[in-house]
């Protein structure tokens, strides 16, 4: 790992140090204030980003949109990510993000969700560079904090224009560019094209980070090594393994990567559930808990049966009982058979998209 010590180092977005150079990627319906707090406490995150927030909601005083901008001081540096297609509303929303104390304003040019794209926002901006230019120039004039962008490879598979988009963003004053190497047409199918990250890094002068398919320590290092990128974003990989950032940072510094015990995993689920219950109504907290548990318990012995038992739970007490039963059983080396040992039809968690998360039935 000699490469690690010499090549992977913190980078700066203007004067804001991203250390370590690892970013918790924004995921709608996931990276709210509770999830970011949970992950930040595990360690290894250099930058947290809000869920992507609708400028239509923000500029029309939608309470949900305003709640999505909340953050804890110990999250800093913290970026607010906004999406939309109307230049004036994007500008106003950017000003609002600066007013609430965000360190960075990030513009989403990558979300492939139809409900976002049909109004010209998200990855819809990739095929409307004049509109994107107007939006970015308007935001740049309106705020003093750094403006960054998150983009995709292109809109269609046959129109890969990420390099042109990156050059446009830099010319408009963007101070960091993050690329998810899939097209809008791909959605989340196939593999992310990290070679495009390398090409953008070789083309622009601002810091460049890559996103897509990083779920292990080895994959994280491979992306740094192959592309020369400044940072790596991790989203869905962090739902499955909340310690992935710490593990990569440990390895960067020549330490043995932290390996969570069963007790650590149980404690994380309980801690997250407590945070959710502090922050939202009980029924919403239960839904979010099922969503994370569905990703987090993949690969654990009896994990599918445990997920099914959780999905059948409808109260705080039931959730807590299922967690205790499961971890006590597998800690004792016994086989877990699900709810009271009853045979059940296994319900699997949906694979989550980072900007249009499937709701888990409660």
C-alpha positions as a LaTeX table, in Angstrom:
\begin{tabular}{lrrr}
\hline
Residue & $x$ (\AA) & $y$ (\AA) & $z$ (\AA) \\
\hline
Unk1 & 0.00 & 0.00 & 0.00 \\
Unk2 & 2.97 & 2.35 & $-0.53$ \\
Unk3 & 0.86 & 4.18 & $-3.13$ \\
Unk4 & $-1.65$ & 5.06 & $-0.43$ \\
Unk5 & 0.56 & 7.19 & 1.75 \\
Unk6 & 2.06 & 9.22 & $-1.07$ \\
Unk7 & $-0.86$ & 9.74 & $-3.43$ \\
Unk8 & $-4.09$ & 9.92 & $-1.44$ \\
Unk9 & $-4.20$ & 13.17 & 0.46 \\
Unk10 & $-6.77$ & 15.75 & 1.56 \\
Unk11 & $-7.90$ & 18.30 & $-1.02$ \\
Unk12 & $-9.44$ & 21.73 & $-0.75$ \\
Unk13 & $-12.60$ & 23.27 & $-2.15$ \\
Unk14 & $-11.33$ & 26.84 & $-2.07$ \\
Unk15 & $-10.12$ & 27.07 & 1.56 \\
Unk16 & $-12.24$ & 24.21 & 2.91 \\
Unk17 & $-10.17$ & 21.10 & 3.56 \\
Unk18 & $-11.80$ & 17.77 & 2.71 \\
Unk19 & $-9.92$ & 15.44 & 5.04 \\
Unk20 & $-10.00$ & 12.53 & 4.48 \\
Unk21 & $-10.90$ & 12.92 & 0.79 \\
Unk22 & $-14.05$ & 10.82 & 1.21 \\
Unk23 & $-17.57$ & 12.17 & 0.71 \\
Unk24 & $-20.89$ & 10.77 & 1.91 \\
Unk25 & $-22.86$ & 10.95 & $-1.32$ \\
Unk26 & $-26.30$ & 12.57 & $-1.15$ \\
Unk27 & $-29.21$ & 10.11 & $-1.30$ \\
Unk28 & $-32.83$ & 11.24 & $-1.24$ \\
Unk29 & $-34.77$ & 9.71 & 1.61 \\
Unk30 & $-31.53$ & 8.45 & 3.19 \\
Unk31 & $-28.89$ & 11.10 & 3.96 \\
Unk32 & $-31.05$ & 13.15 & 6.27 \\
Unk33 & $-29.72$ & 14.70 & 9.47 \\
Unk34 & $-30.03$ & 11.42 & 11.43 \\
Unk35 & $-28.20$ & 9.25 & 8.89 \\
Unk36 & $-25.42$ & 11.80 & 8.40 \\
Unk37 & $-24.99$ & 12.10 & 12.17 \\
Unk38 & $-24.81$ & 8.32 & 12.51 \\
Unk39 & $-22.21$ & 7.96 & 9.74 \\
Unk40 & $-20.15$ & 10.96 & 10.85 \\
Unk41 & $-19.79$ & 9.41 & 14.31 \\
Unk42 & $-18.38$ & 6.23 & 12.76 \\
Unk43 & $-15.50$ & 8.31 & 11.38 \\
Unk44 & $-13.63$ & 8.75 & 8.11 \\
Unk45 & $-15.94$ & 11.24 & 6.34 \\
Unk46 & $-14.39$ & 14.43 & 4.98 \\
Unk47 & $-17.60$ & 16.01 & 3.65 \\
Unk48 & $-21.30$ & 15.39 & 4.23 \\
Unk49 & $-24.00$ & 16.48 & 1.78 \\
Unk50 & $-27.72$ & 16.98 & 2.37 \\
Unk51 & $-30.38$ & 15.02 & 0.57 \\
Unk52 & $-31.00$ & 16.74 & $-2.75$ \\
Unk53 & $-33.50$ & 19.52 & $-2.04$ \\
Unk54 & $-36.13$ & 20.90 & $-4.40$ \\
Unk55 & $-35.72$ & 24.62 & $-5.07$ \\
Unk56 & $-39.44$ & 24.72 & $-5.84$ \\
Unk57 & $-40.09$ & 23.58 & $-2.27$ \\
Unk58 & $-37.48$ & 25.86 & $-0.72$ \\
Unk59 & $-38.60$ & 29.00 & $-2.52$ \\
Unk60 & $-42.28$ & 28.30 & $-1.76$ \\
Unk61 & $-41.56$ & 27.82 & 1.95 \\
Unk62 & $-42.31$ & 24.09 & 1.94 \\
Unk63 & $-41.61$ & 22.94 & 5.54 \\
Unk64 & $-40.16$ & 19.58 & 4.39 \\
Unk65 & $-37.64$ & 21.29 & 2.09 \\
Unk66 & $-36.53$ & 23.64 & 4.85 \\
Unk67 & $-36.14$ & 20.74 & 7.30 \\
Unk68 & $-33.86$ & 19.02 & 4.80 \\
Unk69 & $-31.30$ & 21.83 & 5.19 \\
Unk70 & $-30.77$ & 21.23 & 8.92 \\
Unk71 & $-27.36$ & 20.01 & 10.03 \\
Unk72 & $-25.22$ & 19.57 & 13.14 \\
Unk73 & $-22.14$ & 21.72 & 13.70 \\
Unk74 & $-19.94$ & 18.63 & 14.03 \\
Unk75 & $-20.88$ & 17.65 & 10.45 \\
Unk76 & $-18.78$ & 20.47 & 9.00 \\
Unk77 & $-17.75$ & 20.77 & 6.31 \\
Unk78 & $-21.34$ & 20.41 & 5.12 \\
Unk79 & $-22.81$ & 20.99 & 1.66 \\
Unk80 & $-26.42$ & 21.63 & 0.72 \\
Unk81 & $-27.37$ & 20.10 & $-2.63$ \\
Unk82 & $-30.22$ & 21.68 & $-4.59$ \\
Unk83 & $-32.02$ & 20.66 & $-7.77$ \\
Unk84 & $-34.30$ & 22.48 & $-10.16$ \\
Unk85 & $-34.42$ & 24.07 & $-13.59$ \\
Unk86 & $-35.56$ & 27.66 & $-13.01$ \\
Unk87 & $-32.51$ & 29.97 & $-12.78$ \\
Unk88 & $-34.16$ & 32.47 & $-10.45$ \\
Unk89 & $-35.40$ & 29.84 & $-8.00$ \\
Unk90 & $-32.01$ & 28.11 & $-8.08$ \\
Unk91 & $-30.36$ & 31.43 & $-7.20$ \\
Unk92 & $-32.74$ & 32.14 & $-4.32$ \\
Unk93 & $-32.35$ & 28.61 & $-2.95$ \\
Unk94 & $-28.55$ & 28.95 & $-3.10$ \\
Unk95 & $-28.78$ & 32.16 & $-1.08$ \\
Unk96 & $-30.96$ & 30.35 & 1.47 \\
Unk97 & $-28.36$ & 27.58 & 1.82 \\
Unk98 & $-25.66$ & 30.16 & 2.51 \\
Unk99 & $-27.89$ & 31.94 & 5.04 \\
Unk100 & $-28.44$ & 28.78 & 7.10 \\
Unk101 & $-24.68$ & 28.32 & 7.36 \\
Unk102 & $-23.80$ & 25.68 & 4.75 \\
Unk103 & $-20.11$ & 25.60 & 3.88 \\
Unk104 & $-20.70$ & 24.64 & 0.23 \\
Unk105 & $-23.58$ & 24.85 & $-2.27$ \\
Unk106 & $-23.81$ & 21.84 & $-4.60$ \\
Unk107 & $-25.88$ & 21.83 & $-7.79$ \\
Unk108 & $-27.43$ & 18.49 & $-8.79$ \\
Unk109 & $-27.03$ & 17.83 & $-12.51$ \\
Unk110 & $-27.21$ & 14.07 & $-12.16$ \\
Unk111 & $-30.49$ & 12.77 & $-10.76$ \\
Unk112 & $-32.13$ & 10.48 & $-13.34$ \\
Unk113 & $-35.58$ & 10.34 & $-11.69$ \\
Unk114 & $-38.33$ & 11.01 & $-14.26$ \\
Unk115 & $-40.22$ & 13.37 & $-11.91$ \\
Unk116 & $-37.09$ & 15.56 & $-11.73$ \\
Unk117 & $-35.94$ & 15.29 & $-15.35$ \\
Unk118 & $-39.34$ & 16.04 & $-16.88$ \\
Unk119 & $-39.14$ & 19.56 & $-15.43$ \\
Unk120 & $-35.59$ & 20.03 & $-16.76$ \\
Unk121 & $-33.78$ & 19.50 & $-13.46$ \\
Unk122 & $-31.20$ & 16.93 & $-12.37$ \\
Unk123 & $-29.64$ & 15.17 & $-15.36$ \\
Unk124 & $-32.06$ & 17.07 & $-17.61$ \\
Unk125 & $-29.54$ & 19.93 & $-17.40$ \\
Unk126 & $-26.95$ & 17.75 & $-19.16$ \\
Unk127 & $-28.81$ & 18.21 & $-22.44$ \\
Unk128 & $-29.48$ & 21.92 & $-21.93$ \\
Unk129 & $-26.10$ & 23.56 & $-21.45$ \\
Unk130 & $-27.39$ & 27.12 & $-22.08$ \\
Unk131 & $-29.83$ & 26.73 & $-19.18$ \\
Unk132 & $-27.15$ & 25.13 & $-17.00$ \\
Unk133 & $-24.80$ & 28.02 & $-17.77$ \\
Unk134 & $-27.45$ & 30.57 & $-16.82$ \\
Unk135 & $-28.16$ & 28.73 & $-13.56$ \\
Unk136 & $-24.52$ & 28.39 & $-12.54$ \\
Unk137 & $-23.60$ & 31.99 & $-13.40$ \\
Unk138 & $-26.61$ & 33.27 & $-11.46$ \\
Unk139 & $-25.73$ & 31.22 & $-8.38$ \\
Unk140 & $-22.06$ & 32.20 & $-8.56$ \\
Unk141 & $-22.94$ & 35.89 & $-8.49$ \\
Unk142 & $-25.38$ & 35.46 & $-5.62$ \\
Unk143 & $-23.33$ & 33.56 & $-3.02$ \\
Unk144 & $-19.91$ & 33.84 & $-1.41$ \\
Unk145 & $-19.52$ & 30.18 & $-0.35$ \\
Unk146 & $-18.04$ & 27.75 & $-2.92$ \\
Unk147 & $-20.36$ & 26.37 & $-5.62$ \\
Unk148 & $-19.82$ & 22.77 & $-6.73$ \\
Unk149 & $-21.62$ & 20.47 & $-9.19$ \\
Unk150 & $-22.54$ & 16.78 & $-9.37$ \\
Unk151 & $-22.93$ & 15.50 & $-12.92$ \\
Unk152 & $-23.43$ & 12.28 & $-14.90$ \\
Unk153 & $-21.64$ & 10.89 & $-17.94$ \\
Unk154 & $-24.35$ & 12.28 & $-20.19$ \\
Unk155 & $-28.10$ & 12.13 & $-20.78$ \\
Unk156 & $-28.23$ & 9.39 & $-23.42$ \\
Unk157 & $-25.77$ & 6.55 & $-23.87$ \\
Unk158 & $-24.88$ & 7.96 & $-27.29$ \\
Unk159 & $-24.32$ & 11.52 & $-26.00$ \\
Unk160 & $-21.52$ & 11.24 & $-23.45$ \\
Unk161 & $-20.75$ & 14.91 & $-22.73$ \\
Unk162 & $-19.37$ & 14.90 & $-19.17$ \\
Unk163 & $-16.09$ & 16.54 & $-20.23$ \\
Unk164 & $-17.91$ & 19.42 & $-21.93$ \\
Unk165 & $-20.24$ & 19.75 & $-18.92$ \\
Unk166 & $-17.25$ & 19.83 & $-16.56$ \\
Unk167 & $-15.49$ & 22.50 & $-18.64$ \\
Unk168 & $-18.69$ & 24.58 & $-18.68$ \\
Unk169 & $-19.10$ & 24.23 & $-14.92$ \\
Unk170 & $-15.50$ & 25.28 & $-14.30$ \\
Unk171 & $-15.90$ & 28.28 & $-16.61$ \\
Unk172 & $-18.98$ & 29.31 & $-14.61$ \\
Unk173 & $-17.05$ & 29.22 & $-11.34$ \\
Unk174 & $-17.64$ & 25.71 & $-9.99$ \\
Unk175 & $-14.89$ & 24.84 & $-7.50$ \\
Unk176 & $-15.33$ & 21.06 & $-7.42$ \\
Unk177 & $-16.83$ & 18.60 & $-9.89$ \\
Unk178 & $-18.17$ & 15.19 & $-8.90$ \\
Unk179 & $-18.98$ & 12.68 & $-11.63$ \\
Unk180 & $-21.25$ & 9.67 & $-11.39$ \\
Unk181 & $-20.04$ & 7.69 & $-14.40$ \\
Unk182 & $-23.39$ & 6.47 & $-15.68$ \\
Unk183 & $-25.71$ & 8.18 & $-18.15$ \\
Unk184 & $-29.22$ & 9.24 & $-17.32$ \\
Unk185 & $-30.42$ & 6.53 & $-19.71$ \\
Unk186 & $-28.53$ & 3.89 & $-17.68$ \\
Unk187 & $-30.02$ & 4.98 & $-14.39$ \\
Unk188 & $-28.24$ & 2.66 & $-11.94$ \\
Unk189 & $-27.77$ & $-0.27$ & $-14.32$ \\
Unk190 & $-24.40$ & $-1.53$ & $-15.46$ \\
Unk191 & $-21.15$ & $-0.14$ & $-14.10$ \\
Unk192 & $-20.02$ & 3.44 & $-13.58$ \\
Unk193 & $-17.42$ & 4.64 & $-16.08$ \\
Unk194 & $-14.51$ & 5.79 & $-13.92$ \\
Unk195 & $-12.31$ & 6.41 & $-16.96$ \\
Unk196 & $-14.41$ & 9.54 & $-17.50$ \\
Unk197 & $-13.41$ & 10.71 & $-14.02$ \\
Unk198 & $-9.78$ & 10.40 & $-15.10$ \\
Unk199 & $-10.44$ & 12.32 & $-18.32$ \\
Unk200 & $-12.18$ & 15.15 & $-16.47$ \\
Unk201 & $-9.36$ & 15.29 & $-13.92$ \\
Unk202 & $-6.91$ & 15.69 & $-16.79$ \\
Unk203 & $-9.05$ & 18.42 & $-18.40$ \\
Unk204 & $-10.03$ & 20.85 & $-15.62$ \\
Unk205 & $-8.01$ & 22.58 & $-12.90$ \\
Unk206 & $-10.53$ & 22.34 & $-10.06$ \\
Unk207 & $-10.69$ & 19.26 & $-7.80$ \\
Unk208 & $-12.52$ & 16.27 & $-9.29$ \\
Unk209 & $-14.17$ & 13.38 & $-7.45$ \\
Unk210 & $-15.80$ & 10.20 & $-8.67$ \\
Unk211 & $-18.90$ & 8.29 & $-7.66$ \\
Unk212 & $-20.36$ & 4.87 & $-8.35$ \\
Unk213 & $-19.98$ & 1.25 & $-7.23$ \\
Unk214 & $-17.52$ & 1.75 & $-4.36$ \\
Unk215 & $-18.54$ & $-0.79$ & $-1.74$ \\
Unk216 & $-15.19$ & $-2.09$ & $-0.44$ \\
Unk217 & $-11.86$ & $-0.70$ & 0.77 \\
Unk218 & $-10.11$ & $-2.20$ & $-2.25$ \\
Unk219 & $-12.51$ & $-0.57$ & $-4.71$ \\
Unk220 & $-11.97$ & 2.81 & $-3.05$ \\
Unk221 & $-8.20$ & 2.62 & $-3.42$ \\
Unk222 & $-8.45$ & 1.29 & $-6.97$ \\
Unk223 & $-10.52$ & 4.32 & $-8.00$ \\
Unk224 & $-7.98$ & 6.77 & $-6.56$ \\
Unk225 & $-5.12$ & 4.88 & $-8.19$ \\
Unk226 & $-6.69$ & 4.43 & $-11.63$ \\
Unk227 & $-8.10$ & 7.94 & $-12.05$ \\
Unk228 & $-5.87$ & 10.26 & $-10.03$ \\
Unk229 & $-9.09$ & 11.80 & $-8.69$ \\
Unk230 & $-9.05$ & 14.07 & $-5.65$ \\
Unk231 & $-11.96$ & 12.44 & $-3.82$ \\
Unk232 & $-14.31$ & 9.47 & $-3.81$ \\
Unk233 & $-18.04$ & 9.61 & $-3.07$ \\
Unk234 & $-19.74$ & 6.65 & $-1.41$ \\
Unk235 & $-23.51$ & 6.35 & $-1.13$ \\
Unk236 & $-25.24$ & 3.00 & $-1.21$ \\
Unk237 & $-22.03$ & 1.28 & $-0.06$ \\
Unk238 & $-22.29$ & 3.24 & 3.18 \\
Unk239 & $-25.81$ & 1.96 & 3.83 \\
Unk240 & $-24.55$ & $-1.60$ & 3.67 \\
Unk241 & $-21.42$ & $-0.77$ & 5.70 \\
Unk242 & $-21.52$ & 2.41 & 7.83 \\
Unk243 & $-17.84$ & 1.87 & 8.72 \\
Unk244 & $-16.53$ & 1.91 & 5.14 \\
Unk245 & $-15.19$ & 5.47 & 5.42 \\
Unk246 & $-13.34$ & 4.68 & 8.65 \\
Unk247 & $-11.95$ & 1.49 & 7.14 \\
Unk248 & $-10.59$ & 3.33 & 4.09 \\
Unk249 & $-9.10$ & 6.06 & 6.29 \\
Unk250 & $-7.52$ & 3.44 & 8.57 \\
Unk251 & $-5.88$ & 1.82 & 5.57 \\
Unk252 & $-4.71$ & 5.20 & 4.24 \\
Unk253 & $-2.77$ & 5.70 & 7.47 \\
Unk254 & $-1.35$ & 2.19 & 7.55 \\
Unk255 & $-3.66$ & 0.97 & 10.31 \\
Unk256 & $-5.58$ & $-2.29$ & 10.35 \\
Unk257 & $-9.05$ & $-1.43$ & 9.11 \\
Unk258 & $-11.70$ & $-1.44$ & 11.82 \\
Unk259 & $-13.81$ & $-4.60$ & 11.78 \\
Unk260 & $-17.20$ & $-4.16$ & 13.49 \\
Unk261 & $-18.37$ & $-6.89$ & 15.84 \\
Unk262 & $-21.93$ & $-8.17$ & 16.02 \\
Unk263 & $-22.35$ & $-5.93$ & 19.06 \\
Unk264 & $-21.19$ & $-2.91$ & 17.04 \\
Unk265 & $-23.75$ & $-3.75$ & 14.36 \\
Unk266 & $-26.55$ & $-4.12$ & 16.88 \\
Unk267 & $-25.55$ & $-0.86$ & 18.56 \\
Unk268 & $-25.58$ & 1.03 & 15.25 \\
Unk269 & $-29.13$ & $-0.09$ & 14.46 \\
Unk270 & $-30.33$ & 0.90 & 17.93 \\
Unk271 & $-28.52$ & 4.24 & 17.80 \\
Unk272 & $-29.98$ & 5.04 & 14.40 \\
Unk273 & $-33.49$ & 4.14 & 15.53 \\
Unk274 & $-33.13$ & 6.39 & 18.56 \\
Unk275 & $-31.94$ & 9.29 & 16.39 \\
Unk276 & $-34.87$ & 8.79 & 14.02 \\
Unk277 & $-37.37$ & 8.76 & 16.86 \\
Unk278 & $-35.91$ & 12.02 & 18.20 \\
Unk279 & $-36.32$ & 13.64 & 14.80 \\
Unk280 & $-39.61$ & 12.43 & 13.31 \\
Unk281 & $-42.97$ & 10.85 & 13.97 \\
Unk282 & $-42.95$ & 7.22 & 15.09 \\
Unk283 & $-44.43$ & 5.78 & 11.90 \\
Unk284 & $-41.88$ & 7.63 & 9.75 \\
Unk285 & $-39.04$ & 6.49 & 12.01 \\
Unk286 & $-40.17$ & 2.87 & 11.68 \\
Unk287 & $-40.21$ & 3.18 & 7.87 \\
Unk288 & $-36.71$ & 4.67 & 7.75 \\
Unk289 & $-35.43$ & 2.01 & 10.14 \\
Unk290 & $-36.70$ & $-0.79$ & 7.91 \\
Unk291 & $-35.04$ & 0.87 & 4.92 \\
Unk292 & $-31.56$ & 1.03 & 6.48 \\
Unk293 & $-31.83$ & $-2.41$ & 8.08 \\
Unk294 & $-32.70$ & $-3.83$ & 4.67 \\
Unk295 & $-29.34$ & $-2.72$ & 3.26 \\
Unk296 & $-27.27$ & $-3.02$ & 6.43 \\
Unk297 & $-28.04$ & $-6.67$ & 7.17 \\
Unk298 & $-27.17$ & $-8.03$ & 3.74 \\
Unk299 & $-24.63$ & $-10.81$ & 4.17 \\
Unk300 & $-25.35$ & $-11.46$ & 7.85 \\
Unk301 & $-26.38$ & $-14.99$ & 8.87 \\
Unk302 & $-30.16$ & $-15.15$ & 8.80 \\
Unk303 & $-30.22$ & $-11.56$ & 7.53 \\
Unk304 & $-33.04$ & $-12.12$ & 5.04 \\
Unk305 & $-35.28$ & $-13.60$ & 7.74 \\
Unk306 & $-34.38$ & $-10.74$ & 10.09 \\
Unk307 & $-35.29$ & $-8.17$ & 7.42 \\
Unk308 & $-38.60$ & $-9.92$ & 6.87 \\
Unk309 & $-39.31$ & $-9.90$ & 10.61 \\
Unk310 & $-38.60$ & $-6.16$ & 10.72 \\
Unk311 & $-40.87$ & $-5.47$ & 7.74 \\
Unk312 & $-43.69$ & $-7.21$ & 9.62 \\
Unk313 & $-43.13$ & $-4.99$ & 12.68 \\
Unk314 & $-45.44$ & $-2.02$ & 13.19 \\
Unk315 & $-44.41$ & $-0.48$ & 16.52 \\
Unk316 & $-41.27$ & 0.72 & 18.26 \\
Unk317 & $-41.51$ & $-2.15$ & 20.72 \\
Unk318 & $-41.74$ & $-4.75$ & 17.95 \\
Unk319 & $-38.71$ & $-3.28$ & 16.16 \\
Unk320 & $-36.65$ & $-3.31$ & 19.37 \\
Unk321 & $-37.76$ & $-6.87$ & 20.21 \\
Unk322 & $-36.83$ & $-8.15$ & 16.73 \\
Unk323 & $-33.37$ & $-6.57$ & 16.94 \\
Unk324 & $-32.76$ & $-8.09$ & 20.39 \\
Unk325 & $-33.99$ & $-11.54$ & 19.32 \\
Unk326 & $-31.88$ & $-11.58$ & 16.17 \\
Unk327 & $-28.58$ & $-10.47$ & 17.66 \\
Unk328 & $-28.96$ & $-12.59$ & 20.81 \\
Unk329 & $-29.61$ & $-15.64$ & 18.64 \\
Unk330 & $-26.68$ & $-15.27$ & 16.26 \\
Unk331 & $-24.32$ & $-14.09$ & 19.04 \\
Unk332 & $-25.04$ & $-17.39$ & 20.81 \\
Unk333 & $-24.14$ & $-19.28$ & 17.63 \\
Unk334 & $-27.70$ & $-20.46$ & 17.05 \\
Unk335 & $-29.56$ & $-20.39$ & 13.76 \\
Unk336 & $-32.11$ & $-17.60$ & 13.41 \\
Unk337 & $-35.52$ & $-18.74$ & 12.15 \\
Unk338 & $-37.35$ & $-15.43$ & 12.02 \\
Unk339 & $-40.47$ & $-14.39$ & 13.87 \\
Unk340 & $-40.99$ & $-16.85$ & 16.72 \\
Unk341 & $-39.41$ & $-19.51$ & 14.51 \\
Unk342 & $-42.35$ & $-19.40$ & 12.11 \\
Unk343 & $-41.71$ & $-20.10$ & 8.42 \\
Unk344 & $-42.34$ & $-16.89$ & 6.51 \\
Unk345 & $-42.17$ & $-15.65$ & 2.97 \\
Unk346 & $-38.90$ & $-13.73$ & 2.72 \\
Unk347 & $-39.31$ & $-10.07$ & 1.79 \\
Unk348 & $-36.17$ & $-8.54$ & 0.31 \\
Unk349 & $-35.21$ & $-4.89$ & 0.52 \\
Unk350 & $-35.32$ & $-3.04$ & $-2.80$ \\
Unk351 & $-32.07$ & $-1.89$ & $-4.34$ \\
Unk352 & $-32.04$ & 1.83 & $-3.71$ \\
Unk353 & $-31.43$ & 4.57 & $-6.23$ \\
Unk354 & $-29.54$ & 7.53 & $-4.82$ \\
Unk355 & $-32.07$ & 10.18 & $-5.81$ \\
Unk356 & $-35.32$ & 8.25 & $-5.93$ \\
Unk357 & $-35.38$ & 5.88 & $-3.01$ \\
Unk358 & $-38.04$ & 3.20 & $-3.00$ \\
Unk359 & $-40.28$ & 3.41 & 0.04 \\
Unk360 & $-40.29$ & 0.30 & 2.19 \\
Unk361 & $-43.81$ & $-0.78$ & 3.03 \\
Unk362 & $-44.57$ & $-0.29$ & 6.69 \\
\hline
\end{tabular}
